[in-house]
Amino acid sequence: MLRSSHEPPPRPTASETPAKPLRRDAQRNRDAIVAAARTAFSEQGLGASLEGVAREAGVAIGTLYRHFPTRLDLVETVFDAKYTELLATAEEAAAMDDAWEGFTDEGCREQS
């Protein structure tokens, strides 16, 4: 796609931005936001209130937006973590004698 010379380059999403180590309190806030978002999205859908997510995480809305500038950034992070867990479960199950049984046993345990 061609851009005119006066258009700024597209801003990378949170998942594309190179991660630098966070302070412990900042990491704790980020983890709390992701956990609260996971619960809110599962109960209310992807349109859940970000203000409610921040409140549930115990942070200000500005803190949420500092970690996740857009709703999509937060959604991608929540889904990426879940897919990573699912992939790890599938890889463990594939190494078992009965991969399907291993996958369903592990998958059921993770969902509970």
Sequence and secondary structure as in RCSB ss.txt:
>XXXX:A:sequence
MLRSSHEPPPRPTASETPAKPLRRDAQRNRDAIVAAARTAFSEQGLGASLEGVAREAGVAIGTLYRHFPTRLDLV
ETVFDAKYTELLATAEEAAAMDDAWEGFTDEGCREQS
>XXXX:A:secstr
    TTS      TTTS      HHHHHHHHHHHHHHHHHHHHH TT  HHHHHHHHTS HHHHHHH SSHHHHH
HHHHHHHHHHHHHHHHHHHTSSSHHHHHHHHHHHHH 
